[in-house]
Amino acid sequence: MKKNFLILFAVCLSVLLINSVSAQHYNRISEKRITLVKGKKLILKGAVRDGDEVAYRFKGGAGQRITVRIIGRDADFSAYLIYGLDARLIVENTQSWSGALPSGFDGNCEIAVHSNYKVADYRLEILLK
C-alpha cells in the first residue's frame, strides 16, 4: 500500500513539474531589431498566439532608464539583458516595467511578447531615457 502511494505521488509530481516547465516555454515565431531614440516613445502593434512569442531586440547602455508597457487584454512580456550568448531575465510575464540598466552594461536588451490566451492583439510602448 505504501509503495503504491509513493509511486502515485512520484507520477503526480512529475506531471506537475512537466506542466509547469512547458507553461514557461514559448515558440519564438519572430525576432525583430528595433532602434530606440532617447526621450521618444516607440509604439509597436502586433498579435501573438498562445504558446508563441515575438521578440524585440535593441541596444542599451549602462544607466539608461527603460519603461515598457503593454496594452492588450491577453498579452504580457518578459524582459532580458543579453550578455553574448547568455540571457539574464529581468522581469517575467508582466504588463509594465520600469528600471535602469546595470552599470557596466553595454549590449542588447530583449522584450519578448507572449499571449496567455488564444490570440492576443497588443500595443507595446517602450521609452528610453
N, CA, C and O atoms as a GROMACS GRO file, in nm:
protein
  516
    1MET      N    1   0.083  -0.120   0.000
    1MET     CA    2   0.000   0.000   0.000
    1MET      C    3   0.087   0.126   0.000
    1MET      O    4   0.064   0.219  -0.077
    2LYS      N    5   0.188   0.126   0.089
    2LYS     CA    6   0.277   0.241   0.098
    2LYS      C    7   0.356   0.260  -0.032
    2LYS      O    8   0.381   0.372  -0.076
    3LYS      N    9   0.396   0.147  -0.094
    3LYS     CA   10   0.471   0.151  -0.219
    3LYS      C   11   0.385   0.210  -0.331
    3LYS      O   12   0.433   0.291  -0.410
    4ASN      N   13   0.258   0.169  -0.338
    4ASN     CA   14   0.167   0.222  -0.441
    4ASN      C   15   0.147   0.373  -0.423
    4ASN      O   16   0.141   0.447  -0.521
    5PHE      N   17   0.135   0.416  -0.298
    5PHE     CA   18   0.120   0.560  -0.271
    5PHE      C   19   0.241   0.638  -0.318
    5PHE      O   20   0.227   0.745  -0.378
    6LEU      N   21   0.362   0.586  -0.291
    6LEU     CA   22   0.483   0.654  -0.332
    6LEU      C   23   0.494   0.662  -0.485
    6LEU      O   24   0.536   0.764  -0.539
    7ILE      N   25   0.457   0.554  -0.553
    7ILE     CA   26   0.460   0.553  -0.699
    7ILE      C   27   0.360   0.655  -0.754
    7ILE      O   28   0.393   0.732  -0.844
    8LEU      N   29   0.240   0.657  -0.699
    8LEU     CA   30   0.138   0.753  -0.742
    8LEU      C   31   0.183   0.896  -0.716
    8LEU      O   32   0.164   0.984  -0.800
    9PHE      N   33   0.243   0.919  -0.600
    9PHE     CA   34   0.294   1.052  -0.565
    9PHE      C   35   0.402   1.096  -0.663
    9PHE      O   36   0.402   1.210  -0.709
   10ALA      N   37   0.494   1.006  -0.697
   10ALA     CA   38   0.603   1.039  -0.790
   10ALA      C   39   0.548   1.070  -0.930
   10ALA      O   40   0.597   1.162  -0.995
   11VAL      N   41   0.450   0.995  -0.974
   11VAL     CA   42   0.389   1.020  -1.106
   11VAL      C   43   0.320   1.155  -1.107
   11VAL      O   44   0.336   1.232  -1.202
   12CYS      N   45   0.242   1.185  -1.004
   12CYS     CA   46   0.173   1.315  -0.997
   12CYS      C   47   0.271   1.430  -0.991
   12CYS      O   48   0.250   1.532  -1.057
   13LEU      N   49   0.376   1.416  -0.915
   13LEU     CA   50   0.476   1.521  -0.904
   13LEU      C   51   0.545   1.544  -1.038
   13LEU      O   52   0.568   1.659  -1.076
   14SER      N   53   0.580   1.437  -1.109
   14SER     CA   54   0.645   1.454  -1.239
   14SER      C   55   0.552   1.520  -1.340
   14SER      O   56   0.597   1.600  -1.421
   15VAL      N   57   0.423   1.487  -1.338
   15VAL     CA   58   0.326   1.551  -1.428
   15VAL      C   59   0.317   1.701  -1.396
   15VAL      O   60   0.314   1.782  -1.488
   16LEU      N   61   0.312   1.737  -1.269
   16LEU     CA   62   0.307   1.879  -1.230
   16LEU      C   63   0.433   1.953  -1.275
   16LEU      O   64   0.424   2.066  -1.325
   17LEU      N   65   0.549   1.892  -1.257
   17LEU     CA   66   0.674   1.956  -1.298
   17LEU      C   67   0.681   1.973  -1.449
   17LEU      O   68   0.725   2.078  -1.496
   18ILE      N   69   0.640   1.874  -1.524
   18ILE     CA   70   0.641   1.882  -1.670
   18ILE      C   71   0.547   1.993  -1.716
   18ILE      O   72   0.582   2.071  -1.804
   19ASN      N   73   0.427   2.000  -1.657
   19ASN     CA   74   0.332   2.103  -1.697
   19ASN      C   75   0.381   2.242  -1.661
   19ASN      O   76   0.362   2.336  -1.739
   20SER      N   77   0.444   2.260  -1.546
   20SER     CA   78   0.492   2.393  -1.509
   20SER      C   79   0.608   2.437  -1.597
   20SER      O   80   0.619   2.555  -1.628
   21VAL      N   81   0.694   2.346  -1.636
   21VAL     CA   82   0.804   2.381  -1.726
   21VAL      C   83   0.751   2.413  -1.864
   21VAL      O   84   0.796   2.510  -1.925
   22SER      N   85   0.659   2.336  -1.917
   22SER     CA   86   0.609   2.360  -2.051
   22SER      C   87   0.526   2.487  -2.058
   22SER      O   88   0.515   2.547  -2.165
   23ALA      N   89   0.467   2.530  -1.946
   23ALA     CA   90   0.390   2.654  -1.946
   23ALA      C   91   0.482   2.775  -1.964
   23ALA      O   92   0.436   2.879  -2.012
   24GLN      N   93   0.609   2.763  -1.928
   24GLN     CA   94   0.704   2.873  -1.940
   24GLN      C   95   0.774   2.875  -2.075
   24GLN      O   96   0.843   2.972  -2.106
   25HIS      N   97   0.759   2.773  -2.156
   25HIS     CA   98   0.827   2.765  -2.284
   25HIS      C   99   0.740   2.821  -2.396
   25HIS      O  100   0.623   2.786  -2.408
   26TYR      N  101   0.798   2.907  -2.476
   26TYR     CA  102   0.725   2.966  -2.589
   26TYR      C  103   0.802   2.940  -2.717
   26TYR      O  104   0.925   2.934  -2.717
   27ASN      N  105   0.728   2.925  -2.827
   27ASN     CA  106   0.788   2.910  -2.958
   27ASN      C  107   0.815   3.050  -3.014
   27ASN      O  108   0.722   3.129  -3.029
   28ARG      N  109   0.939   3.079  -3.043
   28ARG     CA  110   0.974   3.210  -3.097
   28ARG      C  111   0.938   3.212  -3.245
   28ARG      O  112   0.997   3.139  -3.325
   29ILE      N  113   0.840   3.294  -3.281
   29ILE     CA  114   0.796   3.299  -3.420
   29ILE      C  115   0.856   3.417  -3.495
   29ILE      O  116   0.859   3.418  -3.618
   30SER      N  117   0.903   3.516  -3.420
   30SER     CA  118   0.959   3.633  -3.485
   30SER      C  119   1.059   3.702  -3.392
   30SER      O  120   1.039   3.708  -3.271
   31GLU      N  121   1.166   3.752  -3.451
   31GLU     CA  122   1.266   3.827  -3.378
   31GLU      C  123   1.296   3.953  -3.459
   31GLU      O  124   1.343   3.945  -3.572
   32LYS      N  125   1.268   4.068  -3.400
   32LYS     CA  126   1.281   4.194  -3.473
   32LYS      C  127   1.380   4.286  -3.401
   32LYS      O  128   1.378   4.294  -3.279
   33ARG      N  129   1.464   4.353  -3.478
   33ARG     CA  130   1.556   4.451  -3.422
   33ARG      C  131   1.491   4.588  -3.434
   33ARG      O  132   1.443   4.626  -3.541
   34ILE      N  133   1.490   4.661  -3.323
   34ILE     CA  134   1.430   4.794  -3.321
   34ILE      C  135   1.536   4.894  -3.276
   34ILE      O  136   1.635   4.858  -3.213
   35THR      N  137   1.514   5.021  -3.309
   35THR     CA  138   1.603   5.128  -3.267
   35THR      C  139   1.524   5.226  -3.182
   35THR      O  140   1.421   5.279  -3.225
   36LEU      N  141   1.573   5.249  -3.061
   36LEU     CA  142   1.508   5.342  -2.971
   36LEU      C  143   1.579   5.477  -2.977
   36LEU      O  144   1.702   5.483  -2.985
   37VAL      N  145   1.501   5.585  -2.973
   37VAL     CA  146   1.554   5.720  -2.968
   37VAL      C  147   1.530   5.772  -2.827
   37VAL      O  148   1.418   5.766  -2.775
   38LYS      N  149   1.636   5.822  -2.765
   38LYS     CA  150   1.627   5.868  -2.627
   38LYS      C  151   1.522   5.978  -2.613
   38LYS      O  152   1.523   6.077  -2.686
   39GLY      N  153   1.428   5.957  -2.518
   39GLY     CA  154   1.323   6.054  -2.491
   39GLY      C  155   1.200   6.043  -2.579
   39GLY      O  156   1.103   6.116  -2.559
   40LYS      N  157   1.202   5.952  -2.677
   40LYS     CA  158   1.088   5.936  -2.766
   40LYS      C  159   1.028   5.796  -2.748
   40LYS      O  160   1.099   5.696  -2.757
   41LYS      N  161   0.898   5.790  -2.723
   41LYS     CA  162   0.830   5.663  -2.702
   41LYS      C  163   0.811   5.590  -2.835
   41LYS      O  164   0.761   5.648  -2.931
   42LEU      N  165   0.852   5.465  -2.840
   42LEU     CA  166   0.831   5.380  -2.958
   42LEU      C  167   0.708   5.296  -2.933
   42LEU      O  168   0.697   5.230  -2.829
   43ILE      N  169   0.615   5.297  -3.028
   43ILE     CA  170   0.492   5.220  -3.016
   43ILE      C  171   0.491   5.112  -3.124
   43ILE      O  172   0.502   5.142  -3.243
   44LEU      N  173   0.477   4.988  -3.082
   44LEU     CA  174   0.472   4.873  -3.172
   44LEU      C  175   0.339   4.802  -3.154
   44LEU      O  176   0.294   4.781  -3.042
   45LYS      N  177   0.276   4.766  -3.265
   45LYS     CA  178   0.149   4.694  -3.260
   45LYS      C  179   0.167   4.557  -3.325
   45LYS      O  180   0.245   4.541  -3.419
   46GLY      N  181   0.093   4.460  -3.272
   46GLY     CA  182   0.103   4.327  -3.328
   46GLY      C  183   0.004   4.232  -3.264
   46GLY      O  184  -0.084   4.272  -3.189
   47ALA      N  185   0.020   4.105  -3.296
   47ALA     CA  186  -0.063   3.999  -3.240
   47ALA      C  187   0.024   3.876  -3.222
   47ALA      O  188   0.118   3.853  -3.298
   48VAL      N  189  -0.009   3.797  -3.121
   48VAL     CA  190   0.065   3.675  -3.094
   48VAL      C  191  -0.033   3.569  -3.045
   48VAL      O  192  -0.129   3.599  -2.974
   49ARG      N  193  -0.006   3.446  -3.084
   49ARG     CA  194  -0.092   3.334  -3.042
   49ARG      C  195  -0.040   3.271  -2.914
   49ARG      O  196   0.077   3.285  -2.880
   50ASP      N  197  -0.128   3.202  -2.844
   50ASP     CA  198  -0.092   3.132  -2.722
   50ASP      C  199   0.019   3.032  -2.751
   50ASP      O  200   0.009   2.954  -2.846
   51GLY      N  201   0.124   3.033  -2.671
   51GLY     CA  202   0.235   2.941  -2.689
   51GLY      C  203   0.346   2.997  -2.777
   51GLY      O  204   0.453   2.937  -2.786
   52ASP      N  205   0.322   3.110  -2.843
   52ASP     CA  206   0.422   3.173  -2.928
   52ASP      C  207   0.471   3.302  -2.864
   52ASP      O  208   0.407   3.355  -2.772
   53GLU      N  209   0.584   3.352  -2.913
   53GLU     CA  210   0.632   3.481  -2.866
   53GLU      C  211   0.698   3.557  -2.980
   53GLU      O  212   0.752   3.498  -3.073
   54VAL      N  213   0.692   3.689  -2.969
   54VAL     CA  214   0.758   3.780  -3.061
   54VAL      C  215   0.861   3.856  -2.980
   54VAL      O  216   0.828   3.913  -2.876
   55ALA      N  217   0.986   3.857  -3.026
   55ALA     CA  218   1.094   3.922  -2.952
   55ALA      C  219   1.140   4.048  -3.024
   55ALA      O  220   1.155   4.051  -3.146
   56TYR      N  221   1.161   4.153  -2.945
   56TYR     CA  222   1.212   4.280  -2.995
   56TYR      C  223   1.347   4.305  -2.927
   56TYR      O  224   1.355   4.306  -2.804
   57ARG      N  225   1.454   4.325  -3.008
   57ARG     CA  226   1.588   4.349  -2.953
   57ARG      C  227   1.633   4.490  -2.985
   57ARG      O  228   1.606   4.544  -3.093
   58PHE      N  229   1.704   4.550  -2.888
   58PHE     CA  230   1.757   4.683  -2.908
   58PHE      C  231   1.884   4.699  -2.825
   58PHE      O  232   1.907   4.625  -2.730
   59LYS      N  233   1.967   4.798  -2.863
   59LYS     CA  234   2.090   4.827  -2.792
   59LYS      C  235   2.059   4.908  -2.668
   59LYS      O  236   1.971   4.994  -2.668
   60GLY      N  237   2.134   4.880  -2.561
   60GLY     CA  238   2.120   4.955  -2.438
   60GLY      C  239   2.255   4.979  -2.374
   60GLY      O  240   2.350   4.903  -2.395
   61GLY      N  241   2.263   5.085  -2.296
   61GLY     CA  242   2.388   5.119  -2.230
   61GLY      C  243   2.369   5.134  -2.080
   61GLY      O  244   2.257   5.145  -2.031
   62ALA      N  245   2.480   5.134  -2.009
   62ALA     CA  246   2.478   5.142  -1.863
   62ALA      C  247   2.405   5.267  -1.814
   62ALA      O  248   2.426   5.377  -1.866
   63GLY      N  249   2.318   5.248  -1.716
   63GLY     CA  250   2.248   5.359  -1.653
   63GLY      C  251   2.126   5.410  -1.726
   63GLY      O  252   2.051   5.491  -1.671
   64GLN      N  253   2.104   5.366  -1.850
   64GLN     CA  254   1.985   5.412  -1.922
   64GLN      C  255   1.860   5.359  -1.853
   64GLN      O  256   1.857   5.246  -1.804
   65ARG      N  257   1.757   5.440  -1.850
   65ARG     CA  258   1.631   5.404  -1.787
   65ARG      C  259   1.532   5.364  -1.896
   65ARG      O  260   1.515   5.435  -1.995
   66ILE      N  261   1.467   5.250  -1.876
   66ILE     CA  262   1.373   5.198  -1.975
   66ILE      C  263   1.238   5.178  -1.908
   66ILE      O  264   1.228   5.127  -1.797
   67THR      N  265   1.133   5.220  -1.978
   67THR     CA  266   0.996   5.198  -1.934
   67THR      C  267   0.924   5.121  -2.045
   67THR      O  268   0.924   5.163  -2.160
   68VAL      N  269   0.864   5.009  -2.008
   68VAL     CA  270   0.793   4.924  -2.104
   68VAL      C  271   0.652   4.901  -2.052
   68VAL      O  272   0.632   4.872  -1.934
   69ARG      N  273   0.555   4.915  -2.141
   69ARG     CA  274   0.415   4.889  -2.106
   69ARG      C  275   0.348   4.820  -2.224
   69ARG      O  276   0.368   4.858  -2.339
   70ILE      N  277   0.268   4.720  -2.193
   70ILE     CA  278   0.194   4.652  -2.297
   70ILE      C  279   0.045   4.670  -2.271
   70ILE      O  280  -0.002   4.655  -2.158
   71ILE      N  281  -0.027   4.703  -2.376
   71ILE     CA  282  -0.171   4.719  -2.367
   71ILE      C  283  -0.232   4.610  -2.454
   71ILE      O  284  -0.210   4.604  -2.575
   72GLY      N  285  -0.307   4.525  -2.392
   72GLY     CA  286  -0.368   4.414  -2.460
   72GLY      C  287  -0.425   4.319  -2.356
   72GLY      O  288  -0.358   4.286  -2.258
   73ARG      N  289  -0.544   4.279  -2.376
   73ARG     CA  290  -0.615   4.201  -2.274
   73ARG      C  291  -0.544   4.072  -2.236
   73ARG      O  292  -0.539   4.036  -2.118
   74ASP      N  293  -0.491   4.003  -2.333
   74ASP     CA  294  -0.434   3.871  -2.306
   74ASP      C  295  -0.284   3.863  -2.335
   74ASP      O  296  -0.230   3.753  -2.348
   75ALA      N  297  -0.216   3.976  -2.346
   75ALA     CA  298  -0.073   3.976  -2.376
   75ALA      C  299   0.008   4.021  -2.256
   75ALA      O  300  -0.037   4.104  -2.176
   76ASP      N  301   0.128   3.965  -2.244
   76ASP     CA  302   0.224   4.012  -2.146
   76ASP      C  303   0.363   3.996  -2.205
   76ASP      O  304   0.378   3.947  -2.316
   77PHE      N  305   0.465   4.037  -2.130
   77PHE     CA  306   0.600   4.030  -2.184
   77PHE      C  307   0.699   3.992  -2.074
   77PHE      O  308   0.670   4.000  -1.955
   78SER      N  309   0.816   3.949  -2.121
   78SER     CA  310   0.931   3.925  -2.034
   78SER      C  311   1.046   4.008  -2.090
   78SER      O  312   1.053   4.028  -2.212
   79ALA      N  313   1.136   4.055  -2.004
   79ALA     CA  314   1.249   4.136  -2.049
   79ALA      C  315   1.379   4.068  -2.008
   79ALA      O  316   1.389   4.010  -1.900
   80TYR      N  317   1.479   4.077  -2.097
   80TYR     CA  318   1.608   4.012  -2.076
   80TYR      C  319   1.722   4.108  -2.109
   80TYR      O  320   1.708   4.197  -2.193
   81LEU      N  321   1.835   4.089  -2.043
   81LEU     CA  322   1.961   4.151  -2.081
   81LEU      C  323   2.044   4.041  -2.147
   81LEU      O  324   2.054   3.931  -2.093
   82ILE      N  325   2.102   4.071  -2.262
   82ILE     CA  326   2.178   3.971  -2.337
   82ILE      C  327   2.327   3.998  -2.319
   82ILE      O  328   2.377   4.105  -2.354
   83TYR      N  329   2.397   3.900  -2.264
   83TYR     CA  330   2.542   3.906  -2.246
   83TYR      C  331   2.603   3.800  -2.337
   83TYR      O  332   2.613   3.684  -2.296
   84GLY      N  333   2.645   3.835  -2.456
   84GLY     CA  334   2.700   3.737  -2.550
   84GLY      C  335   2.594   3.634  -2.584
   84GLY      O  336   2.493   3.667  -2.648
   85LEU      N  337   2.615   3.510  -2.543
   85LEU     CA  338   2.518   3.403  -2.568
   85LEU      C  339   2.425   3.380  -2.449
   85LEU      O  340   2.331   3.301  -2.459
   86ASP      N  341   2.450   3.448  -2.338
   86ASP     CA  342   2.369   3.432  -2.218
   86ASP      C  343   2.264   3.541  -2.208
   86ASP      O  344   2.287   3.656  -2.246
   87ALA      N  345   2.148   3.503  -2.158
   87ALA     CA  346   2.039   3.598  -2.136
   87ALA      C  347   2.003   3.598  -1.988
   87ALA      O  348   1.984   3.492  -1.928
   88ARG      N  349   1.995   3.718  -1.929
   88ARG     CA  350   1.955   3.730  -1.789
   88ARG      C  351   1.815   3.787  -1.782
   88ARG      O  352   1.789   3.896  -1.833
   89LEU      N  353   1.726   3.714  -1.719
   89LEU     CA  354   1.587   3.757  -1.705
   89LEU      C  355   1.579   3.875  -1.609
   89LEU      O  356   1.632   3.870  -1.498
   90ILE      N  357   1.511   3.982  -1.652
   90ILE     CA  358   1.489   4.099  -1.568
   90ILE      C  359   1.351   4.090  -1.504
   90ILE      O  360   1.336   4.103  -1.383
   91VAL      N  361   1.251   4.068  -1.587
   91VAL     CA  362   1.112   4.061  -1.540
   91VAL      C  363   1.040   3.959  -1.628
   91VAL      O  364   1.069   3.945  -1.746
   92GLU      N  365   0.945   3.887  -1.567
   92GLU     CA  366   0.877   3.780  -1.639
   92GLU      C  367   0.726   3.794  -1.630
   92GLU      O  368   0.671   3.822  -1.523
   93ASN      N  369   0.660   3.775  -1.743
   93ASN     CA  370   0.513   3.771  -1.752
   93ASN      C  371   0.446   3.889  -1.682
   93ASN      O  372   0.369   3.870  -1.587
   94THR      N  373   0.475   4.008  -1.727
   94THR     CA  374   0.417   4.128  -1.669
   94THR      C  375   0.361   4.218  -1.779
   94THR      O  376   0.385   4.194  -1.897
   95GLN      N  377   0.287   4.321  -1.739
   95GLN     CA  378   0.232   4.414  -1.837
   95GLN      C  379   0.298   4.551  -1.831
   95GLN      O  380   0.276   4.633  -1.920
   96SER      N  381   0.378   4.577  -1.727
   96SER     CA  382   0.452   4.703  -1.723
   96SER      C  383   0.577   4.684  -1.639
   96SER      O  384   0.579   4.605  -1.544
   97TRP      N  385   0.681   4.758  -1.676
   97TRP     CA  386   0.807   4.752  -1.604
   97TRP      C  387   0.887   4.878  -1.632
   97TRP      O  388   0.883   4.932  -1.743
   98SER      N  389   0.957   4.924  -1.533
   98SER     CA  390   1.046   5.038  -1.547
   98SER      C  391   1.170   5.012  -1.465
   98SER      O  392   1.160   4.966  -1.351
   99GLY      N  393   1.287   5.040  -1.521
   99GLY     CA  394   1.410   5.017  -1.448
   99GLY      C  395   1.530   5.072  -1.522
   99GLY      O  396   1.521   5.110  -1.638
  100ALA      N  397   1.642   5.075  -1.453
  100ALA     CA  398   1.767   5.123  -1.512
  100ALA      C  399   1.856   5.004  -1.546
  100ALA      O  400   1.857   4.904  -1.476
  101LEU      N  401   1.930   5.017  -1.655
  101LEU     CA  402   2.024   4.912  -1.693
  101LEU      C  403   2.144   4.917  -1.598
  101LEU      O  404   2.184   5.026  -1.556
  102PRO      N  405   2.200   4.802  -1.564
  102PRO     CA  406   2.309   4.798  -1.466
  102PRO      C  407   2.435   4.870  -1.514
  102PRO      O  408   2.460   4.881  -1.634
  103SER      N  409   2.514   4.918  -1.419
  103SER     CA  410   2.640   4.983  -1.454
  103SER      C  411   2.732   4.881  -1.521
  103SER      O  412   2.735   4.764  -1.482
  104GLY      N  413   2.804   4.926  -1.618
  104GLY     CA  414   2.894   4.837  -1.691
  104GLY      C  415   2.826   4.761  -1.805
  104GLY      O  416   2.893   4.691  -1.881
  105PHE      N  417   2.694   4.774  -1.817
  105PHE     CA  418   2.624   4.702  -1.924
  105PHE      C  419   2.633   4.780  -2.054
  105PHE      O  420   2.610   4.901  -2.056
  106ASP      N  421   2.667   4.712  -2.160
  106ASP     CA  422   2.667   4.770  -2.294
  106ASP      C  423   2.639   4.655  -2.390
  106ASP      O  424   2.731   4.587  -2.434
  107GLY      N  425   2.513   4.636  -2.421
  107GLY     CA  426   2.478   4.523  -2.506
  107GLY      C  427   2.335   4.530  -2.552
  107GLY      O  428   2.279   4.639  -2.567
  108ASN      N  429   2.276   4.416  -2.576
  108ASN     CA  430   2.140   4.407  -2.626
  108ASN      C  431   2.041   4.380  -2.514
  108ASN      O  432   2.070   4.308  -2.418
  109CYS      N  433   1.925   4.437  -2.530
  109CYS     CA  434   1.811   4.409  -2.442
  109CYS      C  435   1.705   4.344  -2.529
  109CYS      O  436   1.701   4.365  -2.650
  110GLU      N  437   1.620   4.265  -2.467
  110GLU     CA  438   1.516   4.196  -2.542
  110GLU      C  439   1.385   4.201  -2.466
  110GLU      O  440   1.380   4.176  -2.346
  111ILE      N  441   1.279   4.234  -2.538
  111ILE     CA  442   1.143   4.230  -2.486
  111ILE      C  443   1.072   4.119  -2.563
  111ILE      O  444   1.058   4.127  -2.685
  112ALA      N  445   1.027   4.015  -2.494
  112ALA     CA  446   0.958   3.902  -2.556
  112ALA      C  447   0.810   3.908  -2.520
  112ALA      O  448   0.773   3.894  -2.403
  113VAL      N  449   0.726   3.928  -2.621
  113VAL     CA  450   0.581   3.940  -2.602
  113VAL      C  451   0.518   3.804  -2.623
  113VAL      O  452   0.548   3.735  -2.721
  114HIS      N  453   0.428   3.765  -2.532
  114HIS     CA  454   0.358   3.638  -2.549
  114HIS      C  455   0.213   3.651  -2.505
  114HIS      O  456   0.175   3.745  -2.435
  115SER      N  457   0.135   3.554  -2.546
  115SER     CA  458  -0.008   3.552  -2.516
  115SER      C  459  -0.034   3.451  -2.405
  115SER      O  460   0.035   3.349  -2.395
  116ASN      N  461  -0.133   3.479  -2.323
  116ASN     CA  462  -0.171   3.381  -2.222
  116ASN      C  463  -0.311   3.326  -2.248
  116ASN      O  464  -0.366   3.254  -2.164
  117TYR      N  465  -0.368   3.360  -2.365
  117TYR     CA  466  -0.498   3.304  -2.400
  117TYR      C  467  -0.523   3.326  -2.549
  117TYR      O  468  -0.533   3.440  -2.594
  118LYS      N  469  -0.534   3.218  -2.625
  118LYS     CA  470  -0.563   3.220  -2.768
  118LYS      C  471  -0.480   3.323  -2.842
  118LYS      O  472  -0.357   3.321  -2.832
  119VAL      N  473  -0.543   3.412  -2.918
  119VAL     CA  474  -0.471   3.514  -2.993
  119VAL      C  475  -0.486   3.648  -2.921
  119VAL      O  476  -0.596   3.690  -2.887
  120ALA      N  477  -0.373   3.714  -2.899
  120ALA     CA  478  -0.375   3.842  -2.827
  120ALA      C  479  -0.323   3.953  -2.917
  120ALA      O  480  -0.211   3.945  -2.968
  121ASP      N  481  -0.404   4.055  -2.936
  121ASP     CA  482  -0.358   4.178  -3.001
  121ASP      C  483  -0.291   4.261  -2.893
  121ASP      O  484  -0.334   4.260  -2.777
  122TYR      N  485  -0.186   4.333  -2.930
  122TYR     CA  486  -0.118   4.414  -2.830
  122TYR      C  487  -0.065   4.544  -2.890
  122TYR      O  488  -0.049   4.558  -3.011
  123ARG      N  489  -0.039   4.635  -2.800
  123ARG     CA  490   0.028   4.762  -2.830
  123ARG      C  491   0.141   4.772  -2.728
  123ARG      O  492   0.115   4.783  -2.609
  124LEU      N  493   0.264   4.769  -2.775
  124LEU     CA  494   0.381   4.772  -2.689
  124LEU      C  495   0.443   4.911  -2.694
  124LEU      O  496   0.476   4.961  -2.802
  125GLU      N  497   0.460   4.974  -2.576
  125GLU     CA  498   0.519   5.106  -2.568
  125GLU      C  499   0.652   5.095  -2.494
  125GLU      O  500   0.659   5.042  -2.384
  126ILE      N  501   0.759   5.146  -2.558
  126ILE     CA  502   0.894   5.141  -2.500
  126ILE      C  503   0.951   5.282  -2.500
  126ILE      O  504   0.952   5.349  -2.603
  127LEU      N  505   0.998   5.327  -2.384
  127LEU     CA  506   1.055   5.459  -2.370
  127LEU      C  507   1.195   5.446  -2.310
  127LEU      O  508   1.213   5.382  -2.207
  128LEU      N  509   1.293   5.506  -2.376
  128LEU     CA  510   1.431   5.506  -2.330
  128LEU      C  511   1.466   5.646  -2.282
  128LEU      O  512   1.447   5.743  -2.355
  129LYS      N  513   1.518   5.657  -2.160
  129LYS     CA  514   1.556   5.789  -2.104
  129LYS      C  515   1.705   5.792  -2.077
  129LYS      O  516   1.757   5.893  -2.031
   0.00000   0.00000   0.00000
